[in-house]
Amino acid sequence: MFRDLTAPAAYIGLLAAFVGYSASFAIVLAGLTATGATQAQAATGLFAATLAMGLCSIILPLLTRIPAAVAWSTPGAAFLASAIAPTGGFAEVVGAFICCAGLIILTGMVPALGRVVAAIPKPVANALLAGVLLKLCLAPALALGAIPLFVLPVMIAWLIGLMWDRLAAMPLAMLAFLLVVYFNVDLSDGAAWQTTAGFGDFAIVAPVFTVHGFVSISVPLFLVTMAGQNIPGFAVLELHGYSVKRQPLIRQTGLASLIAAPFGAIPANMSAITAAMMAGEDAGPDPSRRYWAAVASGVVYVSLAFAAGLVTTLAAIAPAGLITAVAGLALIPAFTGSISAAFSDNRQIEAPALTFLITASGMALFGISGAFWGVLAGVVVWSGKRLRQPTP
């Protein structure tokens, strides 16, 4: 096993972990705090989610001998950031996390359920993802208008990174974010650091299970996790020639999500963007040894999990709106990809348009979030038009 470890695999794994974490931790924190988590509860959730994806990224590649890297559900966190906080508070959200993990496990146990999810038309699924991401993608522009001196350096750094290398955009933006915080926040004020800098302040929430939480949070979170992360993640591995047994991997990531969910962690799922780095030739010329890149990324994630309190505190003392602006910048590539794919079929534009608009509106009907109604409307319109269109 250790004979398969190579320097390129280790390097790419370290780089992938750095890119993945810096590009998305702000989204996770934005999602947790938007749904009612306190600073201590957000730190606990970030810790559990990072630890879950780190351990899975170590264990699953060693078991399968493929670069089966695991990430947290970034689209799921973006959905939470745009959702309306439930009346039951963060306890209801934690209950919804547990139910979502149960749905993922059930999908791994019942192949028919996975086929049902895969049967959702891809343009509708992409429109759902685009609608979920829209609100956060607007955050950089809104923050630029409100706090330009704080946001402009971050956006300039992001643009420089984007023109240099797409993967460098968010690391440079995070560096600019740290510099903005350093030069504009009084870090010597001890009161700013008295909350979540240590494990003693981590908070566990007793879950509350409701039908509203299941329909409005669990189901949309499950759908965006499967459509936005798991299915593309499997496709990346298969595109690079790896034989992937989907059902066991879905069950295992679902089990990890279930264990972490009571601590306020969003689901774990297959990685897509960073998986492309670790499954490609940059991780070494021998495909059978590239799984060590995923293992190396897992080691980094486990280490980063223990910095969750510090990261959450740093985000909390940053100027208001800056952390959501950073999260929005990280999601722009995902938004452009999903919105392009949503309207790729000129014969079927009404269905994804309805899904996108209803989801992005933030509406709720009978207490159920717009993400659910958006998918339902899109599938109904799509199916109705397919029945009336002649087969090509």
Secondary structure, 3 states (H helix, E strand, C coil): CHHHCCHHHHHHHHHHHHHHHHHHHHHHHHHHHHCCCCHHHHHHHHHHHHHHHHHHHHHHHHHHCCCCCEEECHHHHHHHHHCCCCCCHHHHHHHHHHHHHHHHHHHHHCHHHHHHHHHCCHHHHHHHHHHHHHHHHHHHHHHHHHCHHHHHHHHHHHHHHHHHCHHHHHHHHHHHHHHHHHHHCCCCCHHHHCCCCCHHHCCCCCCCCCHHHHHHHHHHHHHHHHHHHHHHHHHHHHHCCCCCCHHHHHHHHHHHHHHHHHHCCCCEEECCHHHHHHHCHHHCCCHHHCHHHHHHHHHHHHHHHCCHHHHHHHHHHCCCCHHHHHHHHHHHHHHHHHHHHHCCCCCCCHHHHHHHHHHHHCCEECCEEHHHHHHHHHHHHHHHHHHHCCCC
